[in-house]
Amino acid sequence: MLNQFFTNGTMLYSRSVTGWEEAVDLVTQPLLSRETIRPQYVDAIKKSISSPGGTYIDLGYGIALAHARPEMGVVKTSLAVLHVSQPFLLADSPEHRITTLFCLAAESNERHLELMKELASLLSDARWRQQLESVSNEEELRCVFTGEEDNS
């Protein structure tokens, strides 16, 4: 089911970002461009991360899940992912070094839980996480999510 969300332009790779706010801007850009979220959704994500306890989106293994409430600007359920080769600090916290940032925009709590369950299944797979960490471009990132071979 996740594959339906990872279309061209929603899987991003960058060598580095200047910080967590730039990472949020990058990962939400495809969703803004497709008009599946509104700008206030991005603002809500940033506000949540910068608030006390905002690092709760750190799922472990250098992976974080940026999201906000549906009423904060979700137009249509969508998902994007950004992988960086140089970790950034979530909420500027040295304890929260992130290399992969998902942006999840769900129209409902039920849809949110469905997508979280699928992501949790991936994240519990050590082999998959190892493949994710070795990514060095967008094509390799796509292959990790689709299970296809990189023919480049």
C-alpha positions in Angstrom: 0.0 0.0 0.0 2.9 2.4 0.7 4.1 2.1 -2.9 1.0 3.9 -4.2 2.3 7.1 -2.3 5.9 6.9 -3.4 5.6 8.2 -7.0 8.1 10.3 -8.9 9.1 13.3 -6.9 8.0 12.1 -3.4 11.2 10.2 -2.7 14.0 12.7 -2.1 17.7 12.4 -1.5 20.1 15.1 -0.4 23.7 15.0 0.7 22.9 17.3 3.6 20.5 19.9 5.0 21.3 22.9 7.2 18.9 21.6 9.9 15.6 20.0 10.7 13.5 23.0 9.4 15.1 22.7 5.9 14.5 18.9 6.1 10.8 19.6 6.8 10.6 22.1 4.0 12.2 19.6 1.5 10.0 16.6 2.5 6.8 18.6 2.4 7.5 20.4 -0.9 6.2 17.5 -3.2 3.0 17.3 -1.2 2.5 21.1 -1.4 3.2 21.0 -5.1 0.6 18.2 -5.6 -1.8 20.2 -3.3 -2.3 17.3 -1.0 -1.4 19.5 1.9 -1.7 23.3 2.6 1.1 25.5 3.8 -0.4 25.6 7.3 0.3 21.8 7.6 4.0 22.5 7.2 3.7 25.3 9.9 1.9 22.9 12.2 4.7 20.3 11.8 7.4 22.8 12.6 5.5 24.1 15.6 5.1 20.6 16.9 8.8 19.7 16.5 9.9 23.0 18.1 7.6 22.5 21.1 8.7 20.7 24.2 8.6 17.0 23.5 8.6 17.6 19.7 11.2 14.9 19.2 8.5 12.2 19.8 8.4 11.9 16.0 11.9 10.2 16.2 11.1 6.5 15.5 14.6 5.3 16.2 17.3 4.1 13.8 17.7 7.7 12.5 14.2 7.8 11.1 11.5 10.3 12.0 7.9 10.8 11.0 6.8 14.4 10.5 3.0 14.9 10.7 0.2 17.0 12.2 -3.5 16.7 12.7 -5.6 16.3 9.6 -7.5 19.5 10.3 -4.3 21.4 10.2 -4.2 21.3 6.4 -4.5 17.8 4.9 -6.3 17.8 1.6 -5.6 14.2 0.6 -3.7 11.4 2.2 -0.2 11.5 1.0 3.4 10.5 1.9 6.9 11.7 1.1 10.3 10.7 2.3 13.7 12.5 2.4 16.9 10.6 3.0 20.1 12.6 3.7 23.7 11.2 3.9 24.7 13.6 6.7 22.4 13.4 9.7 20.6 16.5 11.0 19.5 17.1 14.6 15.8 16.9 15.1 14.7 19.9 17.2 18.4 20.7 17.4 18.8 17.9 19.9 22.1 15.9 19.7 20.2 12.8 21.0 18.0 12.8 17.9 20.2 12.4 14.8 18.0 11.8 11.7 18.9 10.6 8.2 15.4 9.7 7.0 12.4 11.9 7.4 8.9 10.9 6.3 6.1 13.3 6.0 2.7 11.7 6.6 -0.5 13.6 5.8 -3.5 11.5 6.5 -7.1 12.6 6.0 -8.3 10.7 9.0 -7.1 9.0 12.2 -8.0 5.6 10.7 -5.9 6.3 7.6 -3.0 7.6 9.8 -3.1 4.3 11.8 -3.1 2.2 8.6 -0.1 3.9 7.2 1.7 3.9 10.6 1.2 0.1 10.7 2.8 -0.4 7.3 5.7 1.9 8.2 6.2 0.0 11.4 6.4 -3.2 9.5 9.2 -1.8 7.3 11.0 -0.2 10.2 11.1 -3.5 12.1 13.0 -5.1 9.3 16.7 -4.8 10.0 17.7 -5.7 6.4 15.4 -3.0 5.0 16.9 -0.4 7.4 20.4 -1.4 6.3 19.4 -1.0 2.7 17.9 2.4 3.5 21.1 3.6 5.2 23.2 2.7 2.2 21.2 4.8 -0.2 23.2 7.4 -2.2 20.6 8.8 -4.7 16.9 9.0 -5.4 16.9 5.9 -7.7 18.4 3.8 -4.9 15.9 5.2 -2.5 13.0 4.3 -4.9 14.4 0.7 -5.1 14.5 0.3 -1.4 10.8 1.1 -1.2 9.6 -0.8 -4.3 11.9 -3.8 -3.9 13.1 -3.4 -7.5 16.7 -3.7 -8.6 18.7 -0.5 -9.4 19.5 -0.7 -13.1 21.5 2.4 -13.4 
